[in-house]
């Protein structure tokens, strides 16, 4: 019979400031080189390799190759859920040298959260879709289905269906606002459409997103923000 899970081993892998900074950067959903993650963490690239090995051994990060370059990303959405949940309980900020983004402003307004939109923008979108009956009122971590695509924001972004994947929608706890934004297939579709249509842009270097002027106008027209 298996014993109790060894959560201490996972906590020890996360519980080092440089590794925590790397995991937060990887929450943008992209793949990063060890050198890029070393810069984020404020450490030498040679040191970053041992930290990344520790994260891989804990099952939190996986490595792939693009040509000869080794790239790292989170091992899966369950790791993103873990990091976001920890962030909700964590003190307000990392030490200054480990800050991947400004502590206020853009990061809190809109950010990438492993393939979906977090921050105030993500929270506002979730609230609008609940109000319009697109999704149910879900608690953090709960999953559900999309009840209708007949809604102005979804129509404006050309979202009329979702891939046959589970979950259709998941409520992700937003650490910066204490409520939920949307993950799952719907969250991914919204994020992709917002980027493709130019309503938001990725800011260089961190997870923060920039709401463009056309995007700001469209959000205002749709009752967001």
VEXDREN-2710 file (C-alpha; in Angstrom, 1 decimal):
% VEXDREN-2710
k/r/px/py/pz
1/UNK/0.0/0.0/0.0
2/UNK/1.4/3.4/-0.9
3/UNK/2.1/5.8/2.0
4/UNK/1.3/9.4/2.3
5/UNK/2.7/11.6/-0.5
6/UNK/6.0/13.3/0.1
7/UNK/4.9/16.9/-0.4
8/UNK/8.0/18.0/1.4
9/UNK/10.2/17.0/-1.6
10/UNK/8.1/19.2/-4.0
11/UNK/8.1/22.1/-1.5
12/UNK/11.9/21.9/-1.2
13/UNK/12.3/22.0/-4.9
14/UNK/10.1/25.1/-5.1
15/UNK/11.3/26.7/-1.9
16/UNK/14.5/28.4/-3.1
17/UNK/14.2/32.0/-4.4
18/UNK/16.0/31.5/-7.7
19/UNK/13.9/28.4/-8.6
20/UNK/10.7/30.2/-7.5
21/UNK/11.6/33.0/-9.9
22/UNK/12.2/30.6/-12.7
23/UNK/8.8/29.0/-12.1
24/UNK/7.1/32.3/-12.1
25/UNK/8.7/33.2/-15.4
26/UNK/7.6/29.9/-16.9
27/UNK/4.1/30.7/-16.0
28/UNK/4.0/32.7/-19.3
29/UNK/3.5/29.3/-21.0
30/UNK/6.5/29.7/-23.2
31/UNK/9.8/27.7/-23.4
32/UNK/12.9/29.4/-22.1
33/UNK/16.6/28.6/-22.3
34/UNK/18.7/28.1/-19.1
35/UNK/20.5/31.4/-19.9
36/UNK/17.2/33.4/-20.1
37/UNK/16.0/31.8/-16.8
38/UNK/19.3/32.6/-15.2
39/UNK/18.9/36.2/-16.1
40/UNK/15.4/36.3/-14.5
41/UNK/16.7/34.6/-11.4
42/UNK/19.8/36.8/-11.1
43/UNK/22.2/33.9/-11.1
44/UNK/24.9/32.5/-13.4
45/UNK/23.9/30.2/-16.3
46/UNK/26.0/27.4/-14.8
47/UNK/24.1/27.7/-11.6
48/UNK/20.8/27.7/-13.4
49/UNK/21.5/24.3/-14.8
50/UNK/21.6/22.7/-11.4
51/UNK/18.4/24.5/-10.3
52/UNK/16.6/23.4/-13.5
53/UNK/17.8/19.8/-12.9
54/UNK/16.2/20.0/-9.4
55/UNK/12.9/21.2/-10.9
56/UNK/12.9/18.5/-13.6
57/UNK/13.6/15.8/-11.0
58/UNK/10.6/17.1/-9.0
59/UNK/8.4/16.8/-12.1
60/UNK/7.8/20.5/-12.2
61/UNK/9.7/21.4/-15.4
62/UNK/10.4/19.5/-18.6
63/UNK/13.1/20.1/-21.2
64/UNK/12.8/19.9/-25.0
65/UNK/15.2/20.7/-27.8
66/UNK/14.9/23.3/-30.6
67/UNK/17.8/22.4/-32.8
68/UNK/20.8/22.3/-30.5
69/UNK/19.2/24.6/-27.9
70/UNK/17.7/23.1/-24.8
71/UNK/14.5/24.8/-23.7
72/UNK/12.5/24.5/-20.5
73/UNK/8.8/24.9/-19.8
74/UNK/6.4/23.9/-17.0
75/UNK/5.6/20.2/-17.0
76/UNK/1.9/20.8/-17.4
77/UNK/-1.2/22.8/-16.4
78/UNK/-1.3/21.1/-13.0
79/UNK/2.1/22.7/-12.2
80/UNK/0.7/26.1/-13.2
81/UNK/-2.3/25.5/-10.8
82/UNK/0.2/24.7/-8.0
83/UNK/2.2/27.8/-8.6
84/UNK/-0.8/30.1/-8.9
85/UNK/-2.3/28.6/-5.7
86/UNK/1.0/29.1/-3.8
87/UNK/1.1/32.7/-5.1
88/UNK/-2.3/33.4/-3.5
89/UNK/-0.8/32.5/0.0
90/UNK/2.7/34.0/-0.6
91/UNK/3.9/37.4/0.7
92/UNK/3.4/40.3/-1.7
93/UNK/6.7/40.1/-3.6
94/UNK/10.0/38.4/-4.2
95/UNK/13.2/40.3/-3.4
96/UNK/13.8/43.2/-5.8
97/UNK/16.6/41.4/-7.7
98/UNK/14.3/38.5/-8.5
99/UNK/11.3/40.5/-9.7
100/UNK/10.5/39.5/-13.3
101/UNK/8.0/42.3/-13.6
102/UNK/7.2/45.6/-11.9
103/UNK/5.4/44.8/-8.5
104/UNK/2.4/46.9/-9.5
105/UNK/0.8/48.2/-12.7
106/UNK/1.1/46.0/-15.8
107/UNK/1.5/42.7/-14.0
108/UNK/-1.6/43.2/-12.0
109/UNK/-3.6/44.7/-14.8
110/UNK/-3.1/41.8/-17.3
111/UNK/-0.7/38.9/-17.5
112/UNK/-0.1/35.6/-19.1
113/UNK/-1.0/32.7/-16.8
114/UNK/0.1/29.5/-18.6
115/UNK/-1.9/30.0/-21.7
116/UNK/-4.7/32.1/-20.4
117/UNK/-5.2/35.7/-19.2
118/UNK/-4.8/36.6/-15.5
119/UNK/-4.9/39.8/-13.6
120/UNK/-7.7/42.4/-13.6
121/UNK/-8.4/41.8/-17.3
122/UNK/-8.8/38.0/-16.7
123/UNK/-11.0/38.6/-13.7
124/UNK/-13.2/41.1/-15.5
125/UNK/-13.7/38.7/-18.5
126/UNK/-14.7/35.9/-16.2
127/UNK/-17.2/38.1/-14.4
128/UNK/-18.7/39.2/-17.7
129/UNK/-19.1/35.7/-19.0
130/UNK/-20.7/34.6/-15.7
131/UNK/-23.1/37.5/-15.8
132/UNK/-24.1/36.7/-19.4
133/UNK/-24.7/33.0/-18.6
134/UNK/-21.8/31.7/-20.7
135/UNK/-20.4/29.9/-17.7
136/UNK/-21.5/28.9/-14.2
137/UNK/-20.2/30.5/-11.0
138/UNK/-17.3/28.2/-10.4
139/UNK/-15.1/28.1/-7.3
140/UNK/-11.3/28.0/-7.7
141/UNK/-10.2/24.7/-9.2
142/UNK/-13.7/23.7/-10.4
143/UNK/-14.4/22.8/-14.0
144/UNK/-17.5/23.3/-16.1
145/UNK/-18.8/23.6/-19.6
146/UNK/-19.6/26.6/-21.9
147/UNK/-23.4/27.0/-21.9
148/UNK/-23.6/29.3/-24.9
149/UNK/-21.4/31.0/-27.4
150/UNK/-24.1/33.6/-28.1
151/UNK/-22.3/36.4/-26.3
152/UNK/-20.8/39.7/-27.6
153/UNK/-17.2/39.2/-26.5
154/UNK/-17.0/35.7/-27.9
155/UNK/-18.6/36.9/-31.1
156/UNK/-16.2/39.8/-31.4
157/UNK/-13.3/37.4/-31.0
158/UNK/-14.7/34.8/-33.4
159/UNK/-15.1/32.1/-30.7
160/UNK/-18.0/29.9/-31.7
161/UNK/-16.7/26.5/-30.7
162/UNK/-14.0/24.9/-28.7
163/UNK/-11.8/21.8/-29.4
164/UNK/-13.1/18.6/-27.9
165/UNK/-10.9/18.8/-24.8
166/UNK/-11.4/18.7/-21.1
167/UNK/-12.1/20.8/-19.3
168/UNK/-14.1/23.3/-21.4
169/UNK/-13.6/25.9/-18.7
170/UNK/-11.8/25.8/-15.4
171/UNK/-11.7/28.5/-12.6
172/UNK/-8.1/29.5/-11.9
173/UNK/-7.5/31.3/-8.6
174/UNK/-6.0/34.7/-9.4
175/UNK/-3.4/35.5/-6.7
176/UNK/-3.4/39.2/-7.3
177/UNK/-7.2/39.8/-6.9
178/UNK/-8.4/36.9/-4.7
179/UNK/-11.0/35.7/-7.2
180/UNK/-10.9/33.6/-10.4
181/UNK/-10.0/34.0/-14.0
182/UNK/-10.6/31.4/-16.7
183/UNK/-8.4/28.5/-17.7
184/UNK/-9.3/25.4/-19.7
185/UNK/-10.2/25.4/-23.4
186/UNK/-12.2/28.6/-23.2
187/UNK/-9.4/30.4/-21.4
188/UNK/-6.9/29.3/-24.0
189/UNK/-9.2/30.3/-26.9
190/UNK/-9.7/33.7/-25.4
191/UNK/-6.0/34.3/-24.9
192/UNK/-5.1/33.2/-28.4
193/UNK/-7.9/35.3/-29.9
194/UNK/-6.9/38.4/-27.9
195/UNK/-3.3/38.1/-29.1
196/UNK/-4.2/37.2/-32.7
197/UNK/-6.6/40.2/-33.0
198/UNK/-4.2/42.6/-31.4
199/UNK/-6.2/43.5/-28.4
200/UNK/-3.3/42.6/-26.1
201/UNK/0.4/42.2/-26.7
202/UNK/3.1/40.5/-24.7
203/UNK/5.5/42.8/-22.9
204/UNK/9.2/41.9/-23.3
205/UNK/10.9/40.1/-20.5
206/UNK/8.1/39.1/-18.2
207/UNK/4.5/37.9/-18.0
208/UNK/2.7/41.2/-18.1
209/UNK/0.5/41.9/-21.1
210/UNK/-0.1/45.3/-22.7
211/UNK/-3.6/46.2/-23.6
212/UNK/-3.4/48.0/-27.0
213/UNK/-5.4/51.1/-27.8
214/UNK/-7.8/49.2/-30.2
215/UNK/-8.2/46.5/-27.5
216/UNK/-8.9/49.2/-24.9
217/UNK/-11.7/50.6/-27.1
218/UNK/-13.2/47.2/-27.7
219/UNK/-13.1/46.2/-24.1
220/UNK/-14.9/49.5/-23.2
221/UNK/-17.5/48.9/-25.8
222/UNK/-18.1/45.4/-24.4
223/UNK/-18.4/46.6/-20.8
224/UNK/-15.0/45.4/-19.6
225/UNK/-12.8/47.7/-17.5
END
